[in-house]
């Protein structure tokens, strides 16, 4: 990130189902045979071919200048391994999120999130040099359904996430 941009601090909070509800759902381990839940019902990959893959990310310190949303699909993410990670989000339905619309969440190990269609997001972010993530979206999400909003252009800032 360029140092000419004003840093904007965003404090990351530990994710809870209630706190993350406007953006999606939090999924934690459950016993095999557990009946279908409302949390699982938010998943929607009906507008194309689902893509379930392991995504490798390198060098993702917790700062950003751009948020992205996908209007045609939900997106489910979970870190591979026993590690914590962070994501920043803004609610779906906002055409261009402002700085006050952003929230950051720390995701503990063995926890997945499914973001609602249209949820703005930046990340995942992590401290390790690289990490792998399970990712469920559509096969063309990163080509045909990748809508960006530049916070550096709109507000002259780079967002820096602090752990709570």
C-alpha positions in Angstrom: 0.0 0.0 0.0 1.2 3.5 -0.7 2.2 5.6 2.3 0.8 8.7 0.7 -2.7 7.6 1.7 -4.2 8.5 5.0 -4.5 5.4 7.2 -8.1 4.7 8.4 -8.2 2.4 11.5 -10.8 -0.3 11.6 -10.9 -2.5 14.7 -11.6 -6.2 14.1 -14.0 -7.9 16.5 -14.4 -11.6 17.2 -17.2 -12.8 14.9 -20.5 -13.9 16.4 -23.6 -15.1 14.5 -25.6 -12.0 15.6 -22.8 -9.5 14.7 -22.2 -11.0 11.3 -26.0 -11.5 10.5 -26.3 -8.4 8.2 -23.4 -9.8 6.0 -24.1 -13.6 6.1 -23.8 -16.5 8.4 -21.2 -18.1 10.7 -20.8 -21.8 10.4 -19.2 -23.9 13.1 -18.8 -27.7 13.4 -21.9 -29.6 14.1 -22.6 -33.3 14.7 -23.2 -35.5 11.7 -26.9 -36.0 11.2 -27.8 -32.5 12.5 -30.9 -31.4 10.6 -30.7 -28.6 8.0 -30.5 -25.1 9.6 -31.6 -21.6 8.6 -27.9 -20.7 8.6 -27.2 -23.1 5.8 -30.2 -21.7 3.8 -28.4 -18.5 2.9 -26.1 -20.4 0.5 -27.1 -19.6 -3.1 -25.0 -20.8 -6.0 -28.0 -21.2 -8.3 -27.0 -18.6 -10.9 -24.2 -20.7 -12.5 -21.9 -23.6 -12.0 -20.7 -23.9 -8.4 -16.9 -23.8 -7.9 -15.5 -25.4 -4.8 -11.8 -25.1 -4.5 -8.7 -24.5 -2.3 -7.6 -20.9 -2.8 -3.9 -20.1 -2.0 -3.3 -16.5 -0.9 0.1 -15.0 -0.3 1.2 -12.0 1.8 -2.1 -10.6 3.0 -1.5 -8.1 5.8 -4.6 -6.5 7.2 -4.9 -3.4 5.1 -6.8 -2.5 1.9 -7.9 0.2 -0.5 -10.6 -1.7 -2.4 -13.8 -3.7 -1.5 -15.5 -6.2 -3.8 -18.9 -7.7 -4.0 -20.6 -10.5 -5.9 -24.2 -9.9 -7.0 -24.9 -13.4 -8.5 -23.7 -15.7 -5.7 -23.0 -16.1 -2.0 -19.4 -16.9 -1.1 -18.3 -19.3 1.5 -14.8 -19.1 3.0 -12.9 -21.1 5.6 -9.2 -21.3 6.4 -7.4 -24.6 6.0 -5.6 -25.4 9.3 -6.0 -24.3 12.8 -5.5 -20.6 12.2 -7.3 -17.3 12.8 -8.0 -14.9 9.9 -9.7 -11.6 9.4 -12.2 -10.2 6.9 -13.7 -6.7 6.4 -17.3 -6.4 5.2 -20.0 -3.9 4.4 -23.7 -4.7 4.0 -25.3 -5.7 0.7 -27.6 -3.1 -0.8 -25.1 -0.2 -0.4 -24.1 1.1 -3.9 -20.8 2.6 -2.7 -19.9 1.8 0.9 -18.5 4.6 3.1 -15.9 4.2 5.8 -18.5 4.1 8.5 -20.2 1.1 6.7 -17.1 -1.1 7.1 -16.8 -3.7 9.9 -13.9 -6.2 10.4 -14.2 -9.6 12.0 -11.7 -12.1 13.4 -12.6 -15.6 12.3 -11.4 -18.3 14.7 -10.1 -21.7 13.6 -12.6 -24.3 12.4 -15.1 -21.6 11.5 -16.5 -20.7 8.0 -18.5 -17.8 6.8 -21.1 -17.5 4.0 -21.5 -14.0 2.8 -24.8 -12.9 1.4 -25.1 -11.9 -2.3 -23.9 -8.4 -2.6 -21.9 -8.2 0.6 -18.9 -6.0 0.1 -15.7 -7.6 1.4 -11.9 -7.2 1.6 -9.7 -10.1 2.6 -9.1 -12.7 3.9 -6.2 -11.2 5.8 -3.7 -13.1 7.9 -0.2 -12.9 9.5 1.4 -16.0 7.9 3.4 -15.6 4.7 0.6 -17.6 2.9 -2.6 -19.5 3.7 -5.0 -21.8 2.0 -8.8 -21.3 2.1 -11.8 -23.4 1.1 -13.8 -21.2 -1.3 -17.3 -21.9 -2.7 -18.6 -19.4 -5.3 -19.4 -19.7 -9.0 -17.0 -20.7 -11.7 -17.0 -17.2 -13.3 -17.3 -15.1 -10.1 -13.9 -13.5 -10.4 -14.5 -12.7 -14.1 -18.2 -11.8 -14.6 -19.3 -10.9 -11.0 -16.5 -9.0 -9.5 -17.7 -5.4 -8.6 -15.1 -3.1 -7.0 -15.2 0.1 -5.0 -12.0 2.0 -4.5 -11.7 3.6 -1.1 -8.4 5.2 -2.0 -10.0 7.1 -4.9 -13.3 7.9 -3.1 -11.8 8.9 0.3 -8.0 9.1 0.0 -7.4 6.4 2.6 -6.0 2.9 3.1 -7.9 0.9 5.7 -5.7 -0.7 8.3 -7.4 -3.4 10.5 -6.4 -3.6 14.2 -7.1 -6.7 16.2 -9.4 -6.0 19.2 
